[in-house]
Amino acid sequence: MNKFWIVLAHTYFTKLKSKSFMITTIITALLVLGLTNLNHIIELFSDEETKTVAVIDKTGELYEPLEEQLKTDGEKDIDLRMFKGAEDKAKEKVQNGEWQAYVVLGYDDKQLPKAAYYAMTVADSDTPLQLEQALQQIKTTLATAKIGLSTEQVKELYEPVVFEKVALEKNAKTEEELNQARLLVYILLFAIYIFVFMYGTMIVMEVATEKSSRIMEILISSASPVQQMFGKIFGVALLSLTQFSILFVIGYTSIKENGELTAILGFEQIPVATIAYAIVFFLLGYFLYATLFALLGSLVSRIEEVQQMITPVNLLVIAAFFIAMFGLNNPEVPFITVTSFIPFFAPMIMFLRVGMLNVPMWEIALSIGLLVATISFFAYFGAKVYRGGVLMYGKSTSFKDIKKALQLTKK
Amino acid sequence: MGLRLQNVTKRFGDFTAVDHLTLEIPEREMFGFLGANGAGKTTTFRMILGLLDLTEGEITWNDETINYASSHLIGYLPEERGLYPKLKVKEQLIYLGRLRGLDKQTIIKEMEYWLERFKVPDYANKRVEELSKGNQQKIQFIASVIHKPKLLILDEPFSGLDPVNVEQLKAAVVDLKNAGTTIVFSSHRMEHVEELCEHLCIMHRGKPVVHGALKEIKRSFGKKNVVIHADFPLDDLHEFPGVVKAKATAEGVHLQIENEETSQHILSHIAGKGFIRKFALEEPSLNDIFIEKVGASYE
């Protein structure tokens, strides 16, 4: 068997069997399950909590319309009850915890409703908001009636204006589609970011461990450094795809089960193209950063030096992510268009554009082409540095070492 | 045939690590490669293994260049010891063995033989980080010979081992040699080289300063040693004509002399002065030759 495959299989299976891989997969799977069922989880907790709010109606007229209005709003969590006693009594009951709050209703000097809301804390903004909105409705009705407007006239006044956005470009996404795409692209961008980071770091740690444990010399005397470097990179790539598949299946099934999310994400029709592009751009991004990380990993002699060595590359990944976050709301600005061709950012930014806009095929091809060219360059250059780097020991924390490593491979 | 180095030179920038080294090591030979730190031993080994490219010259094994295609013929124990700390001995050896072109069954069979031989058969399922340093070294030795290499390169194989383990490992090396393996090994310990090698080479600043058969080297060195144990003071011998170096010992004196003749003059000089417990004329040790050639700066 070719040694490349031996290294690949060894990397893949050792990592797959490792505890840390299983634990991260399980935790992420639970996280995915949690996120895709967030609406159920929130409901689960809020279901039983009905809040009792006492009303001291000084006008004697407002309680009923308020109760009516809350019912029309579909609010079931507030249990409204009339209280005829003194305010002090009400305060006591709130302090005892018997009631959550009490409201004092009255008229202001224009004979329009006003209210004061009393609770132990006002941290819960939901309940007062509901009450306020209901009261607002009553006030509007009263005020308009005062001027002598009919209900129809009021309705007309509050009718929202018809405002439709129509994209003229052929195949352009509709408003609704764009919102769905934005959410999906956001999730996938985040996944690309995490995966590139996680697996890139895995590569650099793998190489640095072999170097710091000094097993490297035995390894490179049995198989060429280039075979080892690529065996490792592809082994970890396979590992990432395994994890991605597991999480994707879990996430997708869970979303499908959860009707609400399916609608939000527009999953009635599976956005195959977007997901395919996500995988393609993830792999390209991974290969770009993995070769860089492998190169840097070959330069360190001790694990502790890894962090400072890879910081500049980490910053590139983070920058790409932030640009992508910015682009999510402005995918068409020239800045995003330009960065989508810069290889270090392209995996995220071009994916963002592809997911949100209708990007001409040649642009996608150009961006991927540039990426592949950069990856090839770094693979070639990285393999050279790797070959010398693995023989170097001593304090190595700077990019000057790249030069030293290259010199080692010369004649 | 065998391993041949022809005018091998390696420069790193302005620094010449190995300077026109020519060696010929016949098959089935055990060859000692000596030198102070930084003499170019490890660089030479790395060039033999193809890890570094030669600036000039040529290295062949049985008339063929060594590259990754021939890696199953070659075994290497590097000076810096290391294994995967988290992997079990068995997994470790399987991986390294497969990289040398073996299949799993053969590796397990060989591993069992070697672990048995080193009296540690229960280590197969232990993680390397649980083993002591000496035992890790044994595992690493197994990793370098498990594929029965034709050419075995051992860089400081015995350093950091206790005497019992040194004997075990030495016996294994001798057995491999008798089984037909060509062995090149480097060491700081002269007595190991004297004991194991018929041929050797002493490197100094990238150049071979002594090279040849052990007996020849000793004979051509000329100088001999005289060891005297006596009950009376021998201080005057330090200045005796023909004595190159003298060192007082607990029981007498240790002299290095220019030639055999001198020993007889010394003998007649001290005869009758008192009780002589020991008077011996000895071959120079490799240590003496090394110090003479490489310089007293070497510790």
Interface residues (C-beta under 8 A of the other chain):
Chain A: M1 K3 I6 V7 H10 T14 T209 E210 S213 R214 I215 M216 E217 I218 L219 I220 S221 S222 A223 S224 Q227 L391 Y393 Q407 L408 T409 K410 K411
Chain B: F12 G13 R46 L49 L51 L52 D53 L54 T55 Y68 S71 I74 Y76 P78 E80 R81 G82 L83 Y84 P85 L87 E91 Y95 L96 R98 L99 R100 Q140 A143 S144
